[in-house]
Amino acid sequence: MFAVFCTMEHEFMTVGEVADLLRISESTVRSYIRNGQLPYLKLGKGRSAAVRIRRSDIDDLVAVRESESDDKQ
């Protein structure tokens, strides 16, 4: 048996988990991915490939969005 060490910055999440975390729709998360705003890892081939997003990349996206919001005020 082996142990897996996982820190928050290396934690991977699904599209659904990201949507739940940010309280947005899965389609919005996919839009961020399509537009290059959210990096992702694709596991497998074709349309059925699993997509995973690093927690640290989510944190970066939120920081950018907060900065954009602050600039508008």
RODO-2510 file (C-alpha; in nm, 4 decimals, decimal comma):
residues 73
     n   res          X          Y          Z
     1     m     0,0000     0,0000     0,0000
     2     f     0,1173     0,3566    -0,0626
     3     a     0,0200     0,7042     0,0475
     4     v    -0,0563     0,9919    -0,1885
     5     f     0,0594     1,3344    -0,0744
     6     c    -0,1678     1,6102    -0,1985
     7     t    -0,1395     1,9771    -0,1119
     8     m    -0,4089     2,2318    -0,1929
     9     e    -0,2078     2,3802    -0,4785
    10     h    -0,1743     2,0380    -0,6435
    11     e    -0,5289     1,9244    -0,5815
    12     f    -0,7199     1,8493    -0,9026
    13     m    -1,0918     1,9090    -0,9357
    14     t    -1,3605     1,8189    -1,1870
    15     v    -1,5654     2,0756    -1,3787
    16     g    -1,8604     2,0026    -1,1491
    17     e    -1,6523     2,0476    -0,8346
    18     v    -1,5173     2,3804    -0,9626
    19     a    -1,8705     2,4957    -1,0443
    20     d    -1,9888     2,4019    -0,6939
    21     l    -1,6907     2,5712    -0,5309
    22     l    -1,7397     2,8975    -0,7207
    23     r    -2,1207     2,8729    -0,7209
    24     i    -2,1396     2,9066    -1,0979
    25     s    -2,2713     2,6747    -1,3684
    26     e    -2,0655     2,3994    -1,5280
    27     s    -2,1157     2,5739    -1,8633
    28     t    -1,9481     2,8866    -1,7224
    29     v    -1,6493     2,6768    -1,6080
    30     r    -1,6285     2,5227    -1,9573
    31     s    -1,6461     2,8723    -2,1065
    32     y    -1,3485     2,9809    -1,8941
    33     i    -1,1616     2,6732    -2,0219
    34     r    -1,2549     2,7384    -2,3888
    35     n    -1,1525     3,1045    -2,3625
    36     g    -0,8160     3,0156    -2,2101
    37     q    -0,8980     3,1793    -1,8760
    38     l    -0,8716     2,8519    -1,6839
    39     p    -0,5936     2,6010    -1,7578
    40     y    -0,6914     2,2349    -1,7488
    41     l    -0,5579     1,8848    -1,7871
    42     k    -0,7301     1,6460    -2,0268
    43     l    -0,7074     1,2766    -1,9384
    44     g    -0,7913     1,0474    -2,2265
    45     k    -0,9005     1,1086    -2,5830
    46     g    -1,2039     1,2481    -2,7541
    47     r    -1,5191     1,3938    -2,6098
    48     s    -1,5299     1,1437    -2,3236
    49     a    -1,1896     1,2502    -2,1886
    50     a    -1,1830     1,3524    -1,8245
    51     v    -1,1026     1,7182    -1,7561
    52     r    -0,9258     1,8198    -1,4354
    53     i    -0,8421     2,1664    -1,3071
    54     r    -0,5721     2,2515    -1,0529
    55     r    -0,6957     2,4232    -0,7371
    56     s    -0,4127     2,6777    -0,7676
    57     d    -0,5387     2,7731    -1,1172
    58     i    -0,8868     2,8304    -0,9741
    59     d    -0,7393     3,0566    -0,7072
    60     d    -0,5519     3,2488    -0,9793
    61     l    -0,8716     3,2927    -1,1820
    62     v    -1,0578     3,4259    -0,8785
    63     a    -0,7755     3,6720    -0,8043
    64     v    -0,7844     3,8025    -1,1628
    65     r    -1,1636     3,8363    -1,1575
    66     e    -1,1492     4,0206    -0,8231
    67     s    -0,8838     4,2549    -0,9621
    68     e    -1,0995     4,3260    -1,2688
    69     s    -1,3960     4,3955    -1,0418
    70     d    -1,1900     4,6338    -0,8259
    71     d    -1,0696     4,8203    -1,1360
    72     k    -1,4293     4,8864    -1,2464
    73     q    -1,5280     5,0442    -0,9156
***
